[in-house]
Each structure stands twice: as structure tokens, then as C-alpha cells.
Amino acid sequence: MGVARATVRAVNGLTARWAGVSQGGTVFSAAAAWPLLAHLADGAGGPARAELSEALGLPAGQAAGAARDLLTTLGALRGVDTALGCGRRARWS
């Protein structure tokens, strides 16, 4: 299955905006926060839904599915739980 390219671009875009950079040069990632925001967007309404969608870089209606795909893919990668500071094996989906 894997993560859609649009999801990867959206996560990288959020990281770049948070870091205030336009190209590379960061040593952190929004990969841990993006799925949470995506699930919040899916259940939000009104201005909050629009703001979360803008922050995510994807329509809110697509966000939860994209988050599940991202977490499933990240969960299958060796060492990601350590890199994200989870400290234990987690079930992503």
C-alpha cells in the first residue's frame, strides 16, 4: 500500500512551515504531530476544520485516511518508534 505522495508532501510542508525554512536544513519532522492534526481535522467543523485543513496541506475529508496510511507505513519501518521517542512498540492503526 504505502503513503500517498500528497501525504508525504503535506507532512514535509508542515515541517518546513514550522521550521520557517523553504528547503531542507531541518533536523525535526512533523511526522508525529501531523496524524493527530489530521484526525482532529476529520472530526472538526467550521473554521477549525478549514484551519486544520490548511495546516495539513490536504482536505480535511482525506486527512484521517491519509493519517492511517502514514502511521501504518511508519509503524512498519525499523527504528521509527525510537526516532519519534515512543520508547516502546506501538500499534499505529
BELHUKA-V163290 format. One record per residue. RES is the residue in one small letter. SS is DSSP state (H for helix, E for strand, - for the rest). PHI is phi in whole degrees, -180 to 180 (NA if undefined). NEAR is the number of other C-alpha atoms within 12 Angstrom. Layout:
[[RES SS PHI NEAR] [RES SS PHI NEAR]]
This chain:
[[m - NA 11] [g - 90 20] [v - -92 22] [a - -65 21] [r H -59 17] [a H -63 21] [t H -68 32] [v H -61 28] [r H -62 21] [a H -66 34] [v H -65 36] [n H -64 31] [g H -65 29] [l H -64 33] [t H -60 29] [a H -63 25] [r H -66 22] [w H -65 20] [a H -82 18] [g - 72 13] [v - -123 16] [s - -103 14] [q - -148 12] [g - 49 15] [g - 83 13] [t - -102 18] [v - -123 13] [f - -139 21] [s - -142 25] [a - -84 29] [a H -59 32] [a H -82 27] [a H -87 23] [w H -58 35] [p H -61 37] [l H -63 25] [l H -61 34] [a H -64 42] [h H -69 27] [l H -64 26] [a H -62 33] [d H -60 29] [g H -96 20] [a - -82 21] [g - -137 15] [g H 60 13] [p H -60 12] [a H -63 18] [r H -62 25] [a H -66 24] [e H -66 21] [l H -66 32] [s H -60 30] [e H -63 22] [a H -64 30] [l H -72 42] [g - 85 31] [l - -141 35] [p - -61 26] [a H -57 31] [g H -66 23] [q H -101 27] [a H -65 36] [a H -64 29] [g H -63 25] [a H -65 37] [a H -64 39] [r H -62 27] [d H -63 26] [l H -62 35] [l H -66 34] [t H -63 22] [t H -66 24] [l H -62 28] [g H -64 28] [a H -86 20] [l - -87 18] [r - -64 12] [g - 90 16] [v H -67 23] [d H -60 23] [t H -69 16] [a H -62 19] [l - -85 22] [g - 79 14] [c - -73 15] [g - 75 11] [r - -155 14] [r - -69 18] [a - -120 19] [r - -91 14] [w - -87 22] [s - -126 17]]
